[in-house]
């Protein structure tokens, strides 16, 4: 089961020849499965998406602070600078490979994380919808955008989340939570739900077809 990412500017019933710019944030030590899950969902959707005048074209960009970053397993990911690209319609934050509370807290103090938190706030202010999964929800919470909003996170990190972000209405019993223009997803495989939610905001039928292929 999956829900759609809140993206009110896109209605599958009245779109024509529109490109949706999607940024996938890639930080050092990104969780390999999370990043690949998002890219596989969006890539599959692009392959299955009909190229007619009424379809929305998905432009997916891997965006980072540095030119190259490494995944938690040491794989190199080529990324682009956000300054080279159009303003995003959707920003997705996959998990960091830091899965345990102490290591995660250390990761959240890094300069690249802080820089992206600032950029995420700027993108949200410009109207972008923001989605985050697993430990990526902590990065989104660090921006303050989730204050006063409903959210979910990885179940084993819920105590730490509540301690760090008491203003967020946490409900870790749900796999996907939409609140305003923000979407949070639970643990590792919830990246798939988050990706399908993006596709569903473009076309429910495309999302259903994509889910069947996956």
C-alpha positions in Angstrom: 0.0 0.0 0.0 1.2 3.5 -0.7 -0.1 7.0 -0.7 0.7 9.9 -2.9 3.3 12.6 -2.1 1.5 15.9 -1.5 2.2 17.8 -4.7 -0.9 19.9 -5.2 0.4 21.7 -8.3 0.2 18.5 -10.3 -3.2 17.0 -11.1 -3.0 14.0 -13.5 -6.4 15.0 -14.9 -5.4 18.4 -16.2 -1.7 18.3 -17.1 -0.1 18.6 -20.5 3.5 18.7 -21.5 4.9 19.4 -18.0 8.3 18.4 -16.7 8.5 17.6 -13.0 12.0 18.3 -11.6 12.9 15.9 -8.8 16.0 16.2 -6.6 17.3 13.2 -4.8 19.6 14.4 -2.1 22.8 12.4 -1.9 24.8 12.9 1.3 28.1 11.2 2.2 27.3 7.7 3.6 23.9 7.5 2.0 22.0 4.3 2.7 22.6 2.2 -0.5 19.2 0.4 -0.5 17.4 3.7 0.1 19.0 5.6 -2.7 18.8 2.7 -5.2 15.1 2.0 -4.2 14.1 5.6 -5.0 16.1 5.6 -8.3 14.7 2.3 -9.3 11.1 3.3 -8.7 11.5 6.7 -10.5 13.5 5.0 -13.3 10.8 2.4 -13.8 8.2 5.0 -13.9 10.1 6.9 -16.6 10.3 3.8 -18.7 6.6 3.0 -18.3 5.5 6.6 -18.7 3.7 7.2 -22.0 5.4 10.0 -24.1 2.3 11.7 -25.2 1.3 15.3 -24.8 -0.7 14.7 -21.6 2.1 12.9 -19.7 4.3 14.5 -17.1 8.0 14.0 -17.8 10.0 13.1 -14.7 13.4 14.8 -14.6 15.4 13.1 -11.8 18.7 14.6 -10.5 21.1 13.3 -8.0 22.1 16.4 -6.0 25.0 16.8 -3.6 27.2 19.3 -1.9 30.4 17.8 -3.5 30.9 16.5 -7.0 31.2 12.9 -5.8 29.9 11.3 -2.7 30.2 7.7 -1.4 27.5 5.4 -0.2 27.6 3.6 3.1 29.1 0.7 1.2 31.8 2.9 -0.4 30.3 3.1 -3.9 30.9 6.4 -5.7 27.9 8.4 -6.7 28.3 11.2 -9.2 26.1 14.2 -8.2 25.3 17.6 -9.6 25.2 20.9 -7.8 21.7 22.4 -7.2 22.9 25.7 -8.6 23.2 24.1 -12.0 19.6 22.9 -12.1 16.1 24.4 -12.3 14.3 24.9 -9.0 12.9 21.5 -7.9 9.2 20.5 -7.6 10.0 17.6 -5.3 13.0 16.9 -3.1 13.6 13.4 -1.7 15.9 12.7 1.2 17.0 9.0 1.4 18.4 7.6 4.6 21.9 7.9 5.9 23.7 4.6 6.5 24.0 5.6 10.2 21.3 3.4 11.6 22.1 3.5 15.4 21.2 6.5 17.6 24.7 7.6 18.6 26.2 7.3 15.1 23.2 9.1 13.6 23.4 12.0 16.1 27.1 12.4 15.1 26.2 12.4 11.4 23.6 15.1 11.9 26.3 17.5 13.1 28.3 17.3 9.8 28.7 20.4 7.7 27.3 18.8 4.6 24.1 17.9 6.5 23.8 21.4 7.8 24.3 22.9 4.4 21.6 20.7 2.9 19.2 21.6 5.7 19.5 25.2 4.7 18.9 24.4 1.1 15.9 22.2 1.9 14.3 25.1 3.7 14.9 27.3 0.7 13.4 24.8 -1.7 10.3 24.3 0.6 9.9 28.1 0.7 9.9 28.1 -3.1 7.0 25.6 -3.1 8.7 22.3 -3.4 7.2 19.2 -1.8 9.7 17.4 0.5 9.9 13.7 1.2 12.2 11.8 3.5 12.5 8.2 4.5 14.0 6.3 7.4 16.9 8.3 9.0 16.4 10.9 6.3 13.4 12.0 8.4 15.9 13.2 11.0 17.5 15.5 8.3 14.1 16.9 7.5 13.3 17.4 11.1 16.6 19.2 11.6 15.3 22.0 9.3 12.4 22.7 11.6 9.9 22.2 8.8 8.2 19.3 10.6 7.5 21.3 13.7 3.8 21.2 14.4 3.3 18.6 11.6 2.6 14.9 11.6 5.4 12.6 10.7 6.7 9.0 11.0 10.2 7.6 11.2 12.0 4.3 11.7 10.4 2.5 14.6 13.6 1.8 16.6 14.6 5.4 16.4 11.3 6.8 17.6 12.5 7.5 21.2 15.4 9.5 19.9 13.2 11.4 17.4 10.8 12.4 20.1 13.6 13.6 22.3 15.2 15.7 19.6 12.1 17.0 18.0 9.3 17.4 20.6 7.3 19.7 18.4 6.7 17.1 15.8 3.6 14.9 16.1 5.3 11.5 15.6 3.3 8.4 14.6 5.7 5.6 13.9 2.9 3.1 13.4 2.3 4.4 9.9 4.6 3.6 6.9 3.9 6.9 5.2 2.6 10.2 6.6 1.6 13.2 4.6 1.4 16.6 6.3 1.2 19.9 4.4 3.8 19.6 1.6 5.9 17.2 3.6 5.9 13.4 3.4 7.8 11.1 5.8 8.3 7.3 5.4 9.3 4.7 7.9 12.2 2.2 7.7 14.4 0.9 4.9 11.8 -0.5 2.4 9.5 2.5 3.0 11.7 4.2 0.3 9.7 2.2 -2.2 6.4 3.6 -0.7 7.9 7.1 -0.9 9.0 6.7 -4.5 5.6 5.3 -5.5 3.9 8.2 -3.7 5.8 10.6 -6.0 4.7 8.7 -9.1 1.1 8.6 -7.8 1.0 12.4 -7.5 1.6 12.4 -11.3 -0.6 9.5 -12.3 -2.3 6.9 -10.1 -2.5 4.5 -13.0 1.2 4.8 -13.7 2.0 4.2 -10.0 -0.1 1.1 -10.0 1.6 -0.2 -13.1 5.0 0.7 -11.7 4.2 -1.2 -8.5 3.2 -4.3 -10.4 6.5 -4.3 -12.3 8.4 -3.8 -9.1 
